[in-house]
């Protein structure tokens, strides 16, 4: 049995938790190989590396096109340079709005 505070916390976090889980679903949809349980067995292949690469590719796609999570949280996805931690070169513009460009805007 949950305490009333725990029930209230679960109710408050329900929507946010679902929005975060969308990212896991999206990675498996875009990189369908990651959704093959027979192929994704520990000690039979580089499961962690494959999943990490799938997430990296999905995040780069997300930076370029956005997604449901950004819409839900009402924020802009980072730029590729911001996500990858590449410092802007002179003449590239200035990144405003957060560490490494997350949620920031590029000004030319």
KEDRENLUM-669017 format. One record per atom (N, C-alpha, C): x negated, y, z negated; atom name; residue number from 1. Coordinates in steps of 0.1 Angstrom, whole numbers. Example, Ala and Ser with C-alpha at 12.3 -4.5 7.8 and 13.67 -1.06 7.14 Angstrom:
% residues 2
<node><px>-132</px><py>-57</py><pz>-78</pz><at>N</at><i>1</i></node>
<node><px>-123</px><py>-45</py><pz>-78</pz><at>CA</at><i>1</i></node>
<node><px>-132</px><py>-33</py><pz>-78</pz><at>C</at><i>1</i></node>
<node><px>-128</px><py>-22</py><pz>-71</pz><at>N</at><i>2</i></node>
<node><px>-137</px><py>-11</py><pz>-71</pz><at>CA</at><i>2</i></node>
<node><px>-129</px><py>0</py><pz>-79</pz><at>C</at><i>2</i></node>
% end
This chain:
% residues 108
<node><px>-9</px><py>-12</py><pz>0</pz><at>N</at><i>1</i></node>
<node><px>0</px><py>0</py><pz>0</pz><at>CA</at><i>1</i></node>
<node><px>-9</px><py>12</py><pz>0</pz><at>C</at><i>1</i></node>
<node><px>-6</px><py>22</py><pz>9</pz><at>N</at><i>2</i></node>
<node><px>-14</px><py>34</py><pz>10</pz><at>CA</at><i>2</i></node>
<node><px>-8</px><py>44</py><pz>0</pz><at>C</at><i>2</i></node>
<node><px>-17</px><py>53</py><pz>-5</pz><at>N</at><i>3</i></node>
<node><px>-14</px><py>64</py><pz>-13</pz><at>CA</at><i>3</i></node>
<node><px>-7</px><py>75</py><pz>-4</pz><at>C</at><i>3</i></node>
<node><px>1</px><py>84</py><pz>-10</pz><at>N</at><i>4</i></node>
<node><px>7</px><py>94</py><pz>-1</pz><at>CA</at><i>4</i></node>
<node><px>-3</px><py>103</py><pz>6</pz><at>C</at><i>4</i></node>
<node><px>-14</px><py>105</py><pz>0</pz><at>N</at><i>5</i></node>
<node><px>-24</px><py>114</py><pz>7</pz><at>CA</at><i>5</i></node>
<node><px>-30</px><py>106</py><pz>19</pz><at>C</at><i>5</i></node>
<node><px>-32</px><py>93</py><pz>18</pz><at>N</at><i>6</i></node>
<node><px>-37</px><py>85</py><pz>29</pz><at>CA</at><i>6</i></node>
<node><px>-27</px><py>85</py><pz>40</pz><at>C</at><i>6</i></node>
<node><px>-14</px><py>83</py><pz>37</pz><at>N</at><i>7</i></node>
<node><px>-4</px><py>83</py><pz>47</pz><at>CA</at><i>7</i></node>
<node><px>-3</px><py>96</py><pz>54</pz><at>C</at><i>7</i></node>
<node><px>-4</px><py>107</py><pz>47</pz><at>N</at><i>8</i></node>
<node><px>-4</px><py>120</py><pz>53</pz><at>CA</at><i>8</i></node>
<node><px>-16</px><py>122</py><pz>62</pz><at>C</at><i>8</i></node>
<node><px>-28</px><py>118</py><pz>58</pz><at>N</at><i>9</i></node>
<node><px>-40</px><py>119</py><pz>66</pz><at>CA</at><i>9</i></node>
<node><px>-38</px><py>110</py><pz>79</pz><at>C</at><i>9</i></node>
<node><px>-33</px><py>98</py><pz>78</pz><at>N</at><i>10</i></node>
<node><px>-31</px><py>90</py><pz>89</pz><at>CA</at><i>10</i></node>
<node><px>-21</px><py>96</py><pz>99</pz><at>C</at><i>10</i></node>
<node><px>-11</px><py>102</py><pz>94</pz><at>N</at><i>11</i></node>
<node><px>-1</px><py>109</py><pz>103</pz><at>CA</at><i>11</i></node>
<node><px>-7</px><py>121</py><pz>110</pz><at>C</at><i>11</i></node>
<node><px>-16</px><py>128</py><pz>103</pz><at>N</at><i>12</i></node>
<node><px>-22</px><py>140</py><pz>109</pz><at>CA</at><i>12</i></node>
<node><px>-32</px><py>136</py><pz>119</pz><at>C</at><i>12</i></node>
<node><px>-40</px><py>125</py><pz>117</pz><at>N</at><i>13</i></node>
<node><px>-50</px><py>121</py><pz>126</pz><at>CA</at><i>13</i></node>
<node><px>-45</px><py>113</py><pz>138</pz><at>C</at><i>13</i></node>
<node><px>-33</px><py>109</py><pz>138</pz><at>N</at><i>14</i></node>
<node><px>-28</px><py>99</py><pz>148</pz><at>CA</at><i>14</i></node>
<node><px>-30</px><py>104</py><pz>162</pz><at>C</at><i>14</i></node>
<node><px>-26</px><py>116</py><pz>165</pz><at>N</at><i>15</i></node>
<node><px>-28</px><py>122</py><pz>179</pz><at>CA</at><i>15</i></node>
<node><px>-42</px><py>123</py><pz>183</pz><at>C</at><i>15</i></node>
<node><px>-51</px><py>128</py><pz>174</pz><at>N</at><i>16</i></node>
<node><px>-65</px><py>130</py><pz>176</pz><at>CA</at><i>16</i></node>
<node><px>-72</px><py>117</py><pz>179</pz><at>C</at><i>16</i></node>
<node><px>-69</px><py>107</py><pz>171</pz><at>N</at><i>17</i></node>
<node><px>-75</px><py>94</py><pz>172</pz><at>CA</at><i>17</i></node>
<node><px>-71</px><py>88</py><pz>186</pz><at>C</at><i>17</i></node>
<node><px>-59</px><py>89</py><pz>190</pz><at>N</at><i>18</i></node>
<node><px>-55</px><py>84</py><pz>203</pz><at>CA</at><i>18</i></node>
<node><px>-62</px><py>91</py><pz>214</pz><at>C</at><i>18</i></node>
<node><px>-64</px><py>104</py><pz>213</pz><at>N</at><i>19</i></node>
<node><px>-71</px><py>112</py><pz>224</pz><at>CA</at><i>19</i></node>
<node><px>-85</px><py>107</py><pz>225</pz><at>C</at><i>19</i></node>
<node><px>-92</px><py>104</py><pz>214</pz><at>N</at><i>20</i></node>
<node><px>-105</px><py>100</py><pz>215</pz><at>CA</at><i>20</i></node>
<node><px>-106</px><py>86</py><pz>221</pz><at>C</at><i>20</i></node>
<node><px>-96</px><py>77</py><pz>218</pz><at>N</at><i>21</i></node>
<node><px>-96</px><py>64</py><pz>224</pz><at>CA</at><i>21</i></node>
<node><px>-94</px><py>64</py><pz>239</pz><at>C</at><i>21</i></node>
<node><px>-88</px><py>75</py><pz>244</pz><at>N</at><i>22</i></node>
<node><px>-86</px><py>76</py><pz>259</pz><at>CA</at><i>22</i></node>
<node><px>-100</px><py>75</py><pz>266</pz><at>C</at><i>22</i></node>
<node><px>-110</px><py>80</py><pz>260</pz><at>N</at><i>23</i></node>
<node><px>-124</px><py>80</py><pz>266</pz><at>CA</at><i>23</i></node>
<node><px>-129</px><py>66</py><pz>268</pz><at>C</at><i>23</i></node>
<node><px>-126</px><py>57</py><pz>258</pz><at>N</at><i>24</i></node>
<node><px>-131</px><py>43</py><pz>259</pz><at>CA</at><i>24</i></node>
<node><px>-123</px><py>36</py><pz>270</pz><at>C</at><i>24</i></node>
<node><px>-110</px><py>39</py><pz>271</pz><at>N</at><i>25</i></node>
<node><px>-102</px><py>33</py><pz>282</pz><at>CA</at><i>25</i></node>
<node><px>-107</px><py>38</py><pz>295</pz><at>C</at><i>25</i></node>
<node><px>-110</px><py>51</py><pz>297</pz><at>N</at><i>26</i></node>
<node><px>-115</px><py>56</py><pz>309</pz><at>CA</at><i>26</i></node>
<node><px>-128</px><py>50</py><pz>314</pz><at>C</at><i>26</i></node>
<node><px>-137</px><py>48</py><pz>304</pz><at>N</at><i>27</i></node>
<node><px>-150</px><py>42</py><pz>308</pz><at>CA</at><i>27</i></node>
<node><px>-148</px><py>28</py><pz>314</pz><at>C</at><i>27</i></node>
<node><px>-139</px><py>21</py><pz>307</pz><at>N</at><i>28</i></node>
<node><px>-137</px><py>7</py><pz>312</pz><at>CA</at><i>28</i></node>
<node><px>-129</px><py>7</py><pz>325</pz><at>C</at><i>28</i></node>
<node><px>-121</px><py>17</py><pz>328</pz><at>N</at><i>29</i></node>
<node><px>-114</px><py>18</py><pz>341</pz><at>CA</at><i>29</i></node>
<node><px>-124</px><py>22</py><pz>352</pz><at>C</at><i>29</i></node>
<node><px>-132</px><py>31</py><pz>350</pz><at>N</at><i>30</i></node>
<node><px>-141</px><py>36</py><pz>360</pz><at>CA</at><i>30</i></node>
<node><px>-153</px><py>26</py><pz>363</pz><at>C</at><i>30</i></node>
<node><px>-158</px><py>20</py><pz>352</pz><at>N</at><i>31</i></node>
<node><px>-168</px><py>10</py><pz>353</pz><at>CA</at><i>31</i></node>
<node><px>-162</px><py>-4</py><pz>350</pz><at>C</at><i>31</i></node>
<node><px>-154</px><py>-9</py><pz>359</pz><at>N</at><i>32</i></node>
<node><px>-146</px><py>-21</py><pz>356</pz><at>CA</at><i>32</i></node>
<node><px>-155</px><py>-33</py><pz>352</pz><at>C</at><i>32</i></node>
<node><px>-167</px><py>-33</py><pz>356</pz><at>N</at><i>33</i></node>
<node><px>-176</px><py>-44</py><pz>352</pz><at>CA</at><i>33</i></node>
<node><px>-177</px><py>-46</py><pz>337</pz><at>C</at><i>33</i></node>
<node><px>-175</px><py>-35</py><pz>330</pz><at>N</at><i>34</i></node>
<node><px>-176</px><py>-35</py><pz>315</pz><at>CA</at><i>34</i></node>
<node><px>-164</px><py>-41</py><pz>309</pz><at>C</at><i>34</i></node>
<node><px>-154</px><py>-44</py><pz>317</pz><at>N</at><i>35</i></node>
<node><px>-141</px><py>-50</py><pz>311</pz><at>CA</at><i>35</i></node>
<node><px>-141</px><py>-65</py><pz>314</pz><at>C</at><i>35</i></node>
<node><px>-152</px><py>-72</py><pz>318</pz><at>N</at><i>36</i></node>
<node><px>-152</px><py>-86</py><pz>320</pz><at>CA</at><i>36</i></node>
<node><px>-158</px><py>-93</py><pz>308</pz><at>C</at><i>36</i></node>
<node><px>-150</px><py>-98</py><pz>299</pz><at>N</at><i>37</i></node>
<node><px>-155</px><py>-104</py><pz>287</pz><at>CA</at><i>37</i></node>
<node><px>-165</px><py>-116</py><pz>289</pz><at>C</at><i>37</i></node>
<node><px>-163</px><py>-123</py><pz>300</pz><at>N</at><i>38</i></node>
<node><px>-172</px><py>-135</py><pz>303</pz><at>CA</at><i>38</i></node>
<node><px>-186</px><py>-130</py><pz>306</pz><at>C</at><i>38</i></node>
<node><px>-187</px><py>-118</py><pz>313</pz><at>N</at><i>39</i></node>
<node><px>-200</px><py>-113</py><pz>317</pz><at>CA</at><i>39</i></node>
<node><px>-207</px><py>-105</py><pz>306</pz><at>C</at><i>39</i></node>
<node><px>-199</px><py>-99</py><pz>297</pz><at>N</at><i>40</i></node>
<node><px>-204</px><py>-90</py><pz>287</pz><at>CA</at><i>40</i></node>
<node><px>-206</px><py>-97</py><pz>273</pz><at>C</at><i>40</i></node>
<node><px>-215</px><py>-107</py><pz>273</pz><at>N</at><i>41</i></node>
<node><px>-218</px><py>-115</py><pz>261</pz><at>CA</at><i>41</i></node>
<node><px>-232</px><py>-111</py><pz>256</pz><at>C</at><i>41</i></node>
<node><px>-233</px><py>-109</py><pz>243</pz><at>N</at><i>42</i></node>
<node><px>-246</px><py>-106</py><pz>237</pz><at>CA</at><i>42</i></node>
<node><px>-255</px><py>-118</py><pz>240</pz><at>C</at><i>42</i></node>
<node><px>-268</px><py>-115</py><pz>243</pz><at>N</at><i>43</i></node>
<node><px>-279</px><py>-124</py><pz>246</pz><at>CA</at><i>43</i></node>
<node><px>-277</px><py>-130</py><pz>260</pz><at>C</at><i>43</i></node>
<node><px>-267</px><py>-127</py><pz>268</pz><at>N</at><i>44</i></node>
<node><px>-266</px><py>-132</py><pz>281</pz><at>CA</at><i>44</i></node>
<node><px>-268</px><py>-120</py><pz>292</pz><at>C</at><i>44</i></node>
<node><px>-271</px><py>-109</py><pz>287</pz><at>N</at><i>45</i></node>
<node><px>-273</px><py>-97</py><pz>296</pz><at>CA</at><i>45</i></node>
<node><px>-275</px><py>-85</py><pz>287</pz><at>C</at><i>45</i></node>
<node><px>-280</px><py>-74</py><pz>293</pz><at>N</at><i>46</i></node>
<node><px>-282</px><py>-62</py><pz>286</pz><at>CA</at><i>46</i></node>
<node><px>-269</px><py>-54</py><pz>284</pz><at>C</at><i>46</i></node>
<node><px>-260</px><py>-59</py><pz>275</pz><at>N</at><i>47</i></node>
<node><px>-247</px><py>-53</py><pz>273</pz><at>CA</at><i>47</i></node>
<node><px>-248</px><py>-39</py><pz>269</pz><at>C</at><i>47</i></node>
<node><px>-256</px><py>-36</py><pz>259</pz><at>N</at><i>48</i></node>
<node><px>-258</px><py>-22</py><pz>254</pz><at>CA</at><i>48</i></node>
<node><px>-262</px><py>-13</py><pz>265</pz><at>C</at><i>48</i></node>
<node><px>-272</px><py>-17</py><pz>273</pz><at>N</at><i>49</i></node>
<node><px>-277</px><py>-8</py><pz>283</pz><at>CA</at><i>49</i></node>
<node><px>-266</px><py>-6</py><pz>294</pz><at>C</at><i>49</i></node>
<node><px>-259</px><py>-16</py><pz>298</pz><at>N</at><i>50</i></node>
<node><px>-248</px><py>-15</py><pz>308</pz><at>CA</at><i>50</i></node>
<node><px>-237</px><py>-5</py><pz>303</pz><at>C</at><i>50</i></node>
<node><px>-233</px><py>-7</py><pz>290</pz><at>N</at><i>51</i></node>
<node><px>-223</px><py>2</py><pz>285</pz><at>CA</at><i>51</i></node>
<node><px>-228</px><py>16</py><pz>284</pz><at>C</at><i>51</i></node>
<node><px>-240</px><py>18</py><pz>279</pz><at>N</at><i>52</i></node>
<node><px>-246</px><py>31</py><pz>278</pz><at>CA</at><i>52</i></node>
<node><px>-247</px><py>38</py><pz>292</pz><at>C</at><i>52</i></node>
<node><px>-250</px><py>31</py><pz>302</pz><at>N</at><i>53</i></node>
<node><px>-251</px><py>36</py><pz>316</pz><at>CA</at><i>53</i></node>
<node><px>-237</px><py>40</py><pz>320</pz><at>C</at><i>53</i></node>
<node><px>-227</px><py>31</py><pz>317</pz><at>N</at><i>54</i></node>
<node><px>-213</px><py>34</py><pz>321</pz><at>CA</at><i>54</i></node>
<node><px>-208</px><py>47</py><pz>315</pz><at>C</at><i>54</i></node>
<node><px>-211</px><py>49</py><pz>302</pz><at>N</at><i>55</i></node>
<node><px>-207</px><py>61</py><pz>294</pz><at>CA</at><i>55</i></node>
<node><px>-214</px><py>73</py><pz>300</pz><at>C</at><i>55</i></node>
<node><px>-227</px><py>72</py><pz>303</pz><at>N</at><i>56</i></node>
<node><px>-234</px><py>83</py><pz>309</pz><at>CA</at><i>56</i></node>
<node><px>-228</px><py>87</py><pz>322</pz><at>C</at><i>56</i></node>
<node><px>-225</px><py>78</py><pz>331</pz><at>N</at><i>57</i></node>
<node><px>-219</px><py>81</py><pz>344</pz><at>CA</at><i>57</i></node>
<node><px>-205</px><py>87</py><pz>342</pz><at>C</at><i>57</i></node>
<node><px>-197</px><py>81</py><pz>333</pz><at>N</at><i>58</i></node>
<node><px>-184</px><py>86</py><pz>330</pz><at>CA</at><i>58</i></node>
<node><px>-185</px><py>101</py><pz>325</pz><at>C</at><i>58</i></node>
<node><px>-194</px><py>104</py><pz>316</pz><at>N</at><i>59</i></node>
<node><px>-195</px><py>117</py><pz>310</pz><at>CA</at><i>59</i></node>
<node><px>-199</px><py>127</py><pz>321</pz><at>C</at><i>59</i></node>
<node><px>-208</px><py>123</py><pz>330</pz><at>N</at><i>60</i></node>
<node><px>-212</px><py>132</py><pz>341</pz><at>CA</at><i>60</i></node>
<node><px>-200</px><py>135</py><pz>350</pz><at>C</at><i>60</i></node>
<node><px>-192</px><py>125</py><pz>353</pz><at>N</at><i>61</i></node>
<node><px>-180</px><py>126</py><pz>361</pz><at>CA</at><i>61</i></node>
<node><px>-170</px><py>136</py><pz>353</pz><at>C</at><i>61</i></node>
<node><px>-169</px><py>134</py><pz>340</pz><at>N</at><i>62</i></node>
<node><px>-160</px><py>142</py><pz>332</pz><at>CA</at><i>62</i></node>
<node><px>-165</px><py>157</py><pz>332</pz><at>C</at><i>62</i></node>
<node><px>-178</px><py>159</py><pz>332</pz><at>N</at><i>63</i></node>
<node><px>-183</px><py>173</py><pz>332</pz><at>CA</at><i>63</i></node>
<node><px>-179</px><py>179</py><pz>346</pz><at>C</at><i>63</i></node>
<node><px>-179</px><py>172</py><pz>356</pz><at>N</at><i>64</i></node>
<node><px>-176</px><py>178</py><pz>369</pz><at>CA</at><i>64</i></node>
<node><px>-161</px><py>180</py><pz>371</pz><at>C</at><i>64</i></node>
<node><px>-153</px><py>171</py><pz>367</pz><at>N</at><i>65</i></node>
<node><px>-138</px><py>171</py><pz>370</pz><at>CA</at><i>65</i></node>
<node><px>-129</px><py>173</py><pz>358</pz><at>C</at><i>65</i></node>
<node><px>-134</px><py>173</py><pz>346</pz><at>N</at><i>66</i></node>
<node><px>-126</px><py>174</py><pz>334</pz><at>CA</at><i>66</i></node>
<node><px>-118</px><py>161</py><pz>332</pz><at>C</at><i>66</i></node>
<node><px>-109</px><py>162</py><pz>322</pz><at>N</at><i>67</i></node>
<node><px>-101</px><py>150</py><pz>319</pz><at>CA</at><i>67</i></node>
<node><px>-90</px><py>153</py><pz>309</pz><at>C</at><i>67</i></node>
<node><px>-83</px><py>142</py><pz>305</pz><at>N</at><i>68</i></node>
<node><px>-72</px><py>144</py><pz>296</pz><at>CA</at><i>68</i></node>
<node><px>-76</px><py>148</py><pz>282</pz><at>C</at><i>68</i></node>
<node><px>-88</px><py>144</py><pz>277</pz><at>N</at><i>69</i></node>
<node><px>-93</px><py>148</py><pz>264</pz><at>CA</at><i>69</i></node>
<node><px>-95</px><py>163</py><pz>263</pz><at>C</at><i>69</i></node>
<node><px>-101</px><py>169</py><pz>273</pz><at>N</at><i>70</i></node>
<node><px>-103</px><py>183</py><pz>273</pz><at>CA</at><i>70</i></node>
<node><px>-90</px><py>191</py><pz>273</pz><at>C</at><i>70</i></node>
<node><px>-81</px><py>186</py><pz>281</pz><at>N</at><i>71</i></node>
<node><px>-67</px><py>192</py><pz>281</pz><at>CA</at><i>71</i></node>
<node><px>-61</px><py>191</py><pz>268</pz><at>C</at><i>71</i></node>
<node><px>-62</px><py>179</py><pz>261</pz><at>N</at><i>72</i></node>
<node><px>-55</px><py>177</py><pz>248</pz><at>CA</at><i>72</i></node>
<node><px>-61</px><py>187</py><pz>238</pz><at>C</at><i>72</i></node>
<node><px>-75</px><py>188</py><pz>238</pz><at>N</at><i>73</i></node>
<node><px>-81</px><py>197</py><pz>228</pz><at>CA</at><i>73</i></node>
<node><px>-82</px><py>211</py><pz>232</pz><at>C</at><i>73</i></node>
<node><px>-77</px><py>214</py><pz>244</pz><at>N</at><i>74</i></node>
<node><px>-77</px><py>228</py><pz>250</pz><at>CA</at><i>74</i></node>
<node><px>-91</px><py>234</py><pz>250</pz><at>C</at><i>74</i></node>
<node><px>-101</px><py>226</py><pz>256</pz><at>N</at><i>75</i></node>
<node><px>-114</px><py>231</py><pz>257</pz><at>CA</at><i>75</i></node>
<node><px>-120</px><py>227</py><pz>271</pz><at>C</at><i>75</i></node>
<node><px>-130</px><py>234</py><pz>276</pz><at>N</at><i>76</i></node>
<node><px>-136</px><py>231</py><pz>288</pz><at>CA</at><i>76</i></node>
<node><px>-147</px><py>221</py><pz>286</pz><at>C</at><i>76</i></node>
<node><px>-149</px><py>212</py><pz>295</pz><at>N</at><i>77</i></node>
<node><px>-160</px><py>202</py><pz>294</pz><at>CA</at><i>77</i></node>
<node><px>-173</px><py>210</py><pz>296</pz><at>C</at><i>77</i></node>
<node><px>-184</px><py>204</py><pz>291</pz><at>N</at><i>78</i></node>
<node><px>-197</px><py>211</py><pz>293</pz><at>CA</at><i>78</i></node>
<node><px>-202</px><py>210</py><pz>308</pz><at>C</at><i>78</i></node>
<node><px>-211</px><py>218</py><pz>311</pz><at>N</at><i>79</i></node>
<node><px>-217</px><py>217</py><pz>324</pz><at>CA</at><i>79</i></node>
<node><px>-227</px><py>205</py><pz>324</pz><at>C</at><i>79</i></node>
<node><px>-231</px><py>201</py><pz>336</pz><at>N</at><i>80</i></node>
<node><px>-241</px><py>190</py><pz>337</pz><at>CA</at><i>80</i></node>
<node><px>-254</px><py>194</py><pz>329</pz><at>C</at><i>80</i></node>
<node><px>-258</px><py>206</py><pz>332</pz><at>N</at><i>81</i></node>
<node><px>-271</px><py>210</py><pz>325</pz><at>CA</at><i>81</i></node>
<node><px>-269</px><py>211</py><pz>310</pz><at>C</at><i>81</i></node>
<node><px>-257</px><py>216</py><pz>306</pz><at>N</at><i>82</i></node>
<node><px>-255</px><py>216</py><pz>291</pz><at>CA</at><i>82</i></node>
<node><px>-254</px><py>202</py><pz>285</pz><at>C</at><i>82</i></node>
<node><px>-247</px><py>193</py><pz>292</pz><at>N</at><i>83</i></node>
<node><px>-246</px><py>179</py><pz>287</pz><at>CA</at><i>83</i></node>
<node><px>-259</px><py>172</py><pz>287</pz><at>C</at><i>83</i></node>
<node><px>-267</px><py>174</py><pz>297</pz><at>N</at><i>84</i></node>
<node><px>-280</px><py>167</py><pz>298</pz><at>CA</at><i>84</i></node>
<node><px>-291</px><py>175</py><pz>290</pz><at>C</at><i>84</i></node>
<node><px>-288</px><py>187</py><pz>284</pz><at>N</at><i>85</i></node>
<node><px>-298</px><py>194</py><pz>276</pz><at>CA</at><i>85</i></node>
<node><px>-309</px><py>200</py><pz>285</pz><at>C</at><i>85</i></node>
<node><px>-305</px><py>204</py><pz>297</pz><at>N</at><i>86</i></node>
<node><px>-315</px><py>210</py><pz>306</pz><at>CA</at><i>86</i></node>
<node><px>-314</px><py>225</py><pz>304</pz><at>C</at><i>86</i></node>
<node><px>-325</px><py>232</py><pz>301</pz><at>N</at><i>87</i></node>
<node><px>-324</px><py>246</py><pz>299</pz><at>CA</at><i>87</i></node>
<node><px>-322</px><py>253</py><pz>312</pz><at>C</at><i>87</i></node>
<node><px>-313</px><py>264</py><pz>312</pz><at>N</at><i>88</i></node>
<node><px>-311</px><py>271</py><pz>324</pz><at>CA</at><i>88</i></node>
<node><px>-324</px><py>278</py><pz>329</pz><at>C</at><i>88</i></node>
<node><px>-326</px><py>277</py><pz>342</pz><at>N</at><i>89</i></node>
<node><px>-337</px><py>284</py><pz>348</pz><at>CA</at><i>89</i></node>
<node><px>-334</px><py>299</py><pz>350</pz><at>C</at><i>89</i></node>
<node><px>-344</px><py>307</py><pz>351</pz><at>N</at><i>90</i></node>
<node><px>-342</px><py>321</py><pz>353</pz><at>CA</at><i>90</i></node>
<node><px>-333</px><py>323</py><pz>366</pz><at>C</at><i>90</i></node>
<node><px>-323</px><py>331</py><pz>365</pz><at>N</at><i>91</i></node>
<node><px>-314</px><py>334</py><pz>376</pz><at>CA</at><i>91</i></node>
<node><px>-302</px><py>324</py><pz>376</pz><at>C</at><i>91</i></node>
<node><px>-302</px><py>314</py><pz>368</pz><at>N</at><i>92</i></node>
<node><px>-291</px><py>304</py><pz>367</pz><at>CA</at><i>92</i></node>
<node><px>-279</px><py>309</py><pz>360</pz><at>C</at><i>92</i></node>
<node><px>-281</px><py>319</py><pz>352</pz><at>N</at><i>93</i></node>
<node><px>-270</px><py>324</py><pz>344</pz><at>CA</at><i>93</i></node>
<node><px>-273</px><py>321</py><pz>329</pz><at>C</at><i>93</i></node>
<node><px>-264</px><py>326</py><pz>321</pz><at>N</at><i>94</i></node>
<node><px>-266</px><py>325</py><pz>306</pz><at>CA</at><i>94</i></node>
<node><px>-254</px><py>316</py><pz>301</pz><at>C</at><i>94</i></node>
<node><px>-257</px><py>307</py><pz>293</pz><at>N</at><i>95</i></node>
<node><px>-247</px><py>298</py><pz>287</pz><at>CA</at><i>95</i></node>
<node><px>-242</px><py>305</py><pz>274</pz><at>C</at><i>95</i></node>
<node><px>-229</px><py>307</py><pz>274</pz><at>N</at><i>96</i></node>
<node><px>-222</px><py>312</py><pz>262</pz><at>CA</at><i>96</i></node>
<node><px>-214</px><py>302</py><pz>255</pz><at>C</at><i>96</i></node>
<node><px>-213</px><py>302</py><pz>242</pz><at>N</at><i>97</i></node>
<node><px>-202</px><py>294</py><pz>236</pz><at>CA</at><i>97</i></node>
<node><px>-207</px><py>281</py><pz>230</pz><at>C</at><i>97</i></node>
<node><px>-218</px><py>280</py><pz>224</pz><at>N</at><i>98</i></node>
<node><px>-221</px><py>267</py><pz>217</pz><at>CA</at><i>98</i></node>
<node><px>-234</px><py>261</py><pz>220</pz><at>C</at><i>98</i></node>
<node><px>-237</px><py>251</py><pz>212</pz><at>N</at><i>99</i></node>
<node><px>-250</px><py>244</py><pz>213</pz><at>CA</at><i>99</i></node>
<node><px>-250</px><py>237</py><pz>226</pz><at>C</at><i>99</i></node>
<node><px>-261</px><py>238</py><pz>234</pz><at>N</at><i>100</i></node>
<node><px>-263</px><py>231</py><pz>246</pz><at>CA</at><i>100</i></node>
<node><px>-252</px><py>233</py><pz>256</pz><at>C</at><i>100</i></node>
<node><px>-245</px><py>243</py><pz>255</pz><at>N</at><i>101</i></node>
<node><px>-235</px><py>246</py><pz>266</pz><at>CA</at><i>101</i></node>
<node><px>-222</px><py>239</py><pz>264</pz><at>C</at><i>101</i></node>
<node><px>-220</px><py>231</py><pz>253</pz><at>N</at><i>102</i></node>
<node><px>-207</px><py>224</py><pz>251</pz><at>CA</at><i>102</i></node>
<node><px>-196</px><py>234</py><pz>249</pz><at>C</at><i>102</i></node>
<node><px>-186</px><py>233</py><pz>258</pz><at>N</at><i>103</i></node>
<node><px>-175</px><py>242</py><pz>258</pz><at>CA</at><i>103</i></node>
<node><px>-178</px><py>256</py><pz>262</pz><at>C</at><i>103</i></node>
<node><px>-190</px><py>258</py><pz>267</pz><at>N</at><i>104</i></node>
<node><px>-195</px><py>272</py><pz>271</pz><at>CA</at><i>104</i></node>
<node><px>-191</px><py>275</py><pz>286</pz><at>C</at><i>104</i></node>
<node><px>-193</px><py>287</py><pz>289</pz><at>N</at><i>105</i></node>
<node><px>-190</px><py>292</py><pz>303</pz><at>CA</at><i>105</i></node>
<node><px>-203</px><py>297</py><pz>309</pz><at>C</at><i>105</i></node>
<node><px>-205</px><py>294</py><pz>321</pz><at>N</at><i>106</i></node>
<node><px>-217</px><py>299</py><pz>328</pz><at>CA</at><i>106</i></node>
<node><px>-214</px><py>312</py><pz>335</pz><at>C</at><i>106</i></node>
<node><px>-222</px><py>322</py><pz>332</pz><at>N</at><i>107</i></node>
<node><px>-220</px><py>335</py><pz>339</pz><at>CA</at><i>107</i></node>
<node><px>-231</px><py>337</py><pz>349</pz><at>C</at><i>107</i></node>
<node><px>-228</px><py>341</py><pz>361</pz><at>N</at><i>108</i></node>
<node><px>-238</px><py>343</py><pz>371</pz><at>CA</at><i>108</i></node>
<node><px>-245</px><py>356</py><pz>370</pz><at>C</at><i>108</i></node>
% end
